[in-house]
Amino acid sequence: MNRRIVFGGLRRLLPVALWSLVVVAGCHSRTSEYDPALMAEIREKIHEVEPLALEKADPNKPAVEPNAPPPATLEMSLEQCRALALENNLQLKASLISPTIAAAQLSEEEAKFESAFFANANLIKSDQPQGRAVLVSDTPVPAVGISQIERVQADLGVQVPLRTGGTVTFDLSDTRTEDLNAGNVPFNPSFENGLSVSVSHPLLRDAGRWVNTYSIRIAAYSRDIVSARTKLDIIAVLAALDRVYWRLYAARRELEVRQQQYELSQAQLERARRLVAAGQRSQVEIIRAESGVAQQLEAIIIAENTLRDRERELKRVINKAGLDMQTRTVIVPATLPDPIRYDLEQNRLIRQAMDSRMELLELQLQLLQDAEGIDFARNQTLPAASLDYTYNISGTGETRNESFDMLGTSDFVNHRLGLQVFVPIGNEAAKSRLRRAIYERRQGIATKADREEIIKLEVLNAIDQVEANWQRILAARQNTIVNARLYEAEQREYEVGMSTSTDVLDAQFNFANAQTSEIRALADYQISLIDVAYATGTILGAARIQWEPIVPPAEVD
């Protein structure tokens, strides 16, 4: 391609590019506006603590509105709850954005080697005193004159960073100079143009591809660490959901037991009234029976409150549309416990925990980061030395065209080669950073070993808890059978006048507690299996879970 054509195109492009930069500078939309009134309100909330205003309730107002429609009932299986939690849980939504943020940080580091376009423009007007000789009667006389110069400078260029640490810069400059005094100059105004290529490269510190891609590798490790934490959050949310589900099951079954016992207490009260009316019992039997009814009513109130708490917990975790925590919808667990005794081999589960626990993977990635940091800190202890080279072509003329024409002939070429060396005396700062990096890695190794021991302890404790809860199920079931027989015996004794209402109510109370203990043992056994899975870094169930990070819209061109 003809050099004249190339430089002619650059000559026409230079002013247009500079004006384009001026026009588009600062043209971007803002996300928000600063609102002084809003900030004043926020500061007032920060510095003021308001009291809670409580209003007295009407003692005659019923707790539940009469003729109110019963709340809707929704049966949900454990699998349905898991699917809803994976789709809607707010904690998971926040966690699933974290890998996207880490990926953006990695992309930011990878973009450090992108080329950059730069432009500069300057307008200079100078009035400088200038000493010169003036002829007076053929005699030179010193006098003070004024040098008035107007200069317009502009340059365009591209800067290309290298992965080895150096930088290559291409620069095209344009200068227009006018001597306002119209002094003794070849042409006025004059134009000067220059085309230069410069290379700057470090020789020791920060030299090499490995050192300059260090931040990219660290960002890649950080992305993997965040992904490991996200997987841990998914496992934790699912484990928490399973625990809440079985606690809800236990709370609902316990309420059923309390309601059943309340009905039995009512039946005992009716028996006592019938026998007292027949003259077979004293009046105190009615009082004893009424006391039992009151006790069972209190137990129902407590059980109902516990059930509402468990329902709200489950609603919060699954976060289903139309089923928020304020709805009156009753959730009925459709999945029932199926207690099966498992052979939990300790060594196998410990090996699986060491392979699957995300905390250990995170520490392993952190150790890799620390190893990279040691090598980078060791490089930073080297002296700073750089080699610079500049190749420059110059041109000048009465017009810009003439200047570019001279530039195109490459008649005037300059070379510059430079070497810079900077050696800190003592270099204690860099050595201290290296020592700190080594200490941090040693600390990370100790932390990983400690975490392994803690995980072993968690797995062993979880295994023992499963076995203990299995034995609790067997014992509670036997206890329920015995107390049911005892309650029936006390009823028969009461009918023939050999026991009191207190004996019947105590037997009934013990029978209810035995039923409750069996229900809790069943729920606790299911929860202990969940704890074993969590301790090994897995989840219960046959289905695998594949997750992908959430990429929200960013609206970036």
N, C-alpha and C positions, 0 to 999 in steps of 0.2 A: 504494500500500500504506500502511496506517495506521502512523504513526510509533510509536504505542504498542505495536503488535504487533512491529515490528522491534526496538525497544529491549528489549521483554520477552524476545524470543528471545535477544538478546545477553546479557541479565542471567542467563538460565539457562545459557547456553553457557559463560560466562567461568569459573566454578569447575570445571566438568567438564573443560574444555580444560587448565587448569592441572594438575589431578590426573592427567590422562592423560600429560602431559609428564613428570611425576615418576615415573610407573610405568614408562614405556618407556625412560627415559633409561639409556643404557649397555647396553641389551639387544641384544647382537649376539655372534655366534660368533667365536672367535679362530682364526686360521689355524694357529698353532703355540704350543707352550708353551716357556717358557725352562727349559732343562735345565742346571743347574750342572755335573753330572757330564760331560755331553757337551762343554760349553765348556771344562772342565778338560782333557779328552782332546785337544781341538783345539789348545789352547794348548801342550800338551806336544809335539804333532806339529810345531808351528811352530818351536819352539825346540830341537828335537833332530834331528840328522842321523844316520840309522842306516847302518851299513855293509852292503854287499851280501854275503850268504852264498852262496858257491859250493861245490858238492860235486864231488869228483873222479869222473870217469866210469870205469867198468870197461873196461879196454883190450880184454877178450875179448868184450864185449857188442857184437853187431852194430848198425850204425847203423839198419837197418831190421829189424823183427821178422820172423822167418821165417814163411812161410805166411800173411802178412798179406794181406787182400783188396786188390785194386788200387783206387785211388781212383776215384770216379765221374767221368764225363766229361760236360760240359755244353757244347753248342755254342750260341753266342749271336751274333746279328748286331749290328751297330752301332746299328740302329734300336731293337732290344730293350733294349740297354744304356741308350740315351738315355731311353726311356720309364720304365725302372726308376729311373734317377737322378732324373728329374723327380718321380717319385712318392715315393721313399724316401730321397733324399739328406738327411742330417742337417743339413748346412750350408744347404741350400735351405729345409728346414723352419724353421730359425731365422730365415733371411732373410725368408721369407714372412710371419712374424709381425710383422716391423718395420712394414710399412704399417698393420697393424691397430692397433699402438701409436700410430703417428702420427695415425691417424684418431681414436683415443680422445682424444689431446691436442687435436686440433682441436675435437672435441665438447665437451671441457672448456672451451675458450675461448669457444665459442658459447653455453655455458650461463652465462656471466658476467652475462647480462641476465635471468636467471630471478628471479622474485619470491621473497621469503623471508618466512616467518611467524616472528614473534618473540613472546616472552612473558617477563614479569618478575614476580616476587613477592617482597615484603619484609615482615618482621615487625619492628616497632620498639617497644621499650619504653624510655622515658626518665624518669630522675629528675633534675630540674634544680632547683637552689636558686633561689628567687624572692623578691625583696624586696617587702614590702607593709606597709601601715599597719594597726595593730590598735588599737581604742578601749579605752583604760584610763581609767576614771573620766571618761568623756566627752572624753578627750584622745587624739588620734591619736599612737601610739607606733610608730616603725619596728620591724619584725620580719622575720625570715627564714622564709619558708615553702618548701614543696616542691611542684613541679609534676610530677605523675606522669601520663604519657600513654602509652597503648597504641594503636599505629597499624598497620593491615594494609593494604598497598598491592599492587595487581596491575594489570597492563595487558596487553592483547593487541594485536597489530598486524600489518600487512603492509607490507613495504618493496619498492618497485618501482623497480629501476634503469632508467634511460632510455638509449637508444643515443646520445643527444646529450650524455651525460655527467652529467645530473642524476639526482636521486633523489626519488621521491614516497613519503611515508610516511603510512599511515593508522593511527591509534592510538586505542584505547578503554581508558580507565583507570578503576579502581575503588578507592576509599579508604574505609576504616572507621576512625574515630577515636573513642577513648573516654577521657574525662578521669577517672582513677581517684579524683581528689579531689572529683569531683562539684561542680565550681566553678560560677561564674555563666555558664553556656552555655545557648543556646536549647534544645538537646536533646542528650542524651547516652545512648548513642553517636550520632554523626552520620555520614552517608554523603556522599561527594562523587564525582561521576563527570565524566569529560571525554571528548569526542570531538574529535580534532584531525586536520587534514590539513596536511602541511608539504611544501614543495617547496624543494630546494636545487639550484642549477645554476651551474656555472662559466661565466665570461664570456670569458676569454682562454685561459689555459693549460688543456688538457684539455677544451676546449669544442668541440662539433661531433661529428657522426656519424663522420666520417672518422678523427678521432683515437682515438675510443673503440672503433672496430672494427679498430684497427691490429694488436692482438695476434691477432685472428682471421685476418687476411690473412697474418701471419707464420706462423701455425700451418698455414695452407693451403699456403704455399710449402714449409714443412718437410715436410709430408705428400708433396708432389710430389717433393721431393728424396729422401726415403726410398724412394719408389716407383722413382725412377730408379736408385738404388743397388741396389735389389732386382733390377731388370731386369739390371743389370750383373753381379750375382752369378749370375743364371741363365745368362747368356752365358758367364761365367768357368767355371762348373761344367761346362757342356756342352763347352766348349773343352778343359778339363782331361780330361774323360772321353774325348773323341776322341783326344787325345794319348796317354793311357794305353792305349787300345784298340790303337792302331797300334804302340806300343812293345811291348805284349804279343804282337802278331802277329810283330814282328821278333824278339823273344826266343824264341818258339816255333820259328820258322823257323831261327834260328841254332842252337838245340839240335838240330834235325833234321840240320843240316849237320855239326855236331860228331859226332853219333852215326854219320852216314854215313862221316865221315873216320876214326872209330875202327874201323869195320868194314874200311875199306880198309887201315888200319895193321895190323889183325890178319891180313888177307890177305897183306900184304907180309911179315909175320913168318913165316907158313906157307911162303911162297915161299923166304924166306931159309933156313929150316930144311931144306926139301927140297933146295935147291941145295948147302948145306953137307954134308948127308948123302950127296949124290951126289959130293962131292969137287970140285965146280965152284966153290965159294966158300970163303973162309976163315971161321973162327969169329967174327971181328969183325963180320961181316954180321948175325949173330943179335943181337949186342949193340946194333948200330945200330937194328935193327928194333924191339927191345924198348924202346929209348929213345923211338922215335916213338910206340909204343903208350902209354907213360906220359904223354907230352906231350898226346896226344889225350884221355886219361882226365882229366887236369887241366882241359882245356878244357871237357869235358862237365860236370864238377862246377861250374865257374864259370857255365856257361850255365844249368844247372838252378837255381842259386841266383838268378840274374837273373830267370829265368822265374817263380819263386815270388814274388819281390818285385813283379813286374808284376801277377801274379794278385791278390796282396793289395791292391795299389793299386786295381785295378778293382773288387774286391769291396767295398772301403771306399766307393767312390764310388757304386755302384749300391745298396748296402745292402739286398740282397734277403733276405727272410726265409728262414732255413735255409741261407744262403750267406754266413755271416759270414767274417771273415778267418781264423778258426781251423779252418775246415773244410778237408778234404783234396780237395775237389772240384776237378777240373781244368777250367778254362775254355778252350775252343777257339774262336778267332775264326772266325765263319762268313762274314763280309764280307771279301772279298779286295781288295787295292788294284787300282785300274783307272787307271793313269797316263795322263792326257790332258793335252796341252799346251794352256794357255789363253792367250788374248790379254788380258793385264792392263793396261788403259789407265790410266796414272797419274792424269791429271786427273779422270777419272770416279770412280775409287776414292777419291781425296782428297775430292772433293765429297760422296761418300756418307758418308765418315767424319765430315766436319764436320756432316752432318745427323743421323747415327745414334749417334755416340758419346755415351754417357750421362754421361761426365765433363764434356763441354761443356754438356750440358743442365743438369747440376747447377750448374755455374758460372754459367750464365745465370740460373737461378732464384735463386742466391745474390746476383747483382747486382740483381735485382728486390727482394730482401729489403733489400739495402743502400740502394737508392733510397728505399724506404719508411722505413727507419731515419733517413735524413737529414731527410726531411720531418717525422717525428715528433720528432726532436731539435730541429729548428728551432721547432716548436710549444712545446717545453719551455723555450725561452729567454724566452717571454712571461711577464709578471707573472701571479701567481695572484690571480684576482678571482672572487668568488662572490656570488650573490644568493640570499637565503633569505626565504621567506614561510611564515607559519604561520596557519592559520585554526582557531580553537578554540571549542567550545561547552561550557559548564560547567553543572553541575546539582548541587544539594545537597538534603538532606532528612533527616528523622528515621529513615526507613527507606530501603532500597535502591530499593524501588519508587517512592517519592516522588522520590528523586534522579533515577532514569531518566525519570520523568514530566517533571520540569523540564528534563532534557536534551532530551527530545523536543519541547518547545515552542520551543527555540532562542531563549529570551529573553535569555540572557547569552552574547554572542559577543565574542571577542577577535581582533584582527588584529595580526600582527607582521611587519614588513618590515625586513630587514637587508642590509647590503652589507659585504663583507670584501675587503680588498686586501692582498696580500703581495708586496713588490717587493724581491728580493735586491739588496744594494748591490754593484755590480760584476758580479754574475751570472756569475762566472768558471767555476763548476762546469758550468752548462748550456752555456756557450760551448765549454768543453773537450770535452764529450760530442758537441756538433755537429761540432767539428773532427775528433774521432776517427772519427765516422761517415763524414765525407767522405774521410778518409785510407783507411779500410777499403774504401770503394768503389773508390778509385783503385788500391789494392792488388789488389782483385778483378779489375779490368780488365786490369792487367798480368799477373796469374796466368792469366787466360783466353787472352790473346795468347800467352803462353809455352806453355800446354797445346796450343794449336792448332799451334804449330811442332813440338812433341814428337810430336803425332799424325801430322803430315805425315811426320816422320822415320820413325816406326814403319811407316807404310804403304809408304813407298819402300823401306825395308829389307826388309819382308816380301815385296814384289814381287821384289826382287833375289834374295832367298833362294829363292823358287819357281823362278826361272830357273836359279839355280846348282844346285839339287837336280835339276832336269830334266836338265841337262848331266851331273851326277853319275850319273844312271841310265844314260844312254847310254854314258858312259865305263866304268862298272862292268860293264855288260853285255858290252862289248867285251873288258874285262879278264878276265871270267869265261871267255869263249870261248877266248881266247888261252891262259890258264892251264890250261884243260881239255885243250887240244891238247898243251901242253907236258907235262902229267902223263902223258898216254897215250904220248907219245914217250919219256919217261924210263922208263916201264915196258918198252917194247920194247927200249930200250938195255940195261936191266938183264937182260932175258931172254937177250940175246946176249953178256952179259959186258962191255959197254962203259961201264957206270956202276955206282955203288954204291947201297946202301940209303939212304945219306944224300942222294944226289941225288934218289932217288925220293920220300923223305919231305919234302925241301924243296919239290919240285914239288907234292906233295900238300898241304903246308901253305900254299903260295901259292895253290893252287886253292881251298882252304877259305876263306882270307882274302878272295879275290875274290868268292866266293859271298856271304860275310857282308857285304862292302861293297855288293854289289848289293841285298841285302835291306834294309840300313840306308838306302840311298839311296831305295828305294821308300817305306819308312816315313817318312823325313824329308821326302819330297816331299808325302805326305799331310798331315804335320804342318805344313809350310810353308803349305799351302792353308788349314789351320785358322787359322794365325797371320794370314793376310791377312784372313780373315773377321772374326777378333777385332779386328784393327786398324781395320776399317771399322765395328765395332759390330754385326755380323751373325753368323749361323751358317751352316754348310754344310748342304746338303740342300734339298729342294724344299718341305718342310712348314713352315708357320708355327707358332709357339708362342703360345698365349694363356694367360696366367697370372692367377690370382686370389689375393689374400692369404688366409692361413689365419686363421680366427677361432676361437680355442680357447674352450671354455666358461669363463665367468667367474663364474657363479652370483651375479649381482648383481640384486637386486629393482628 
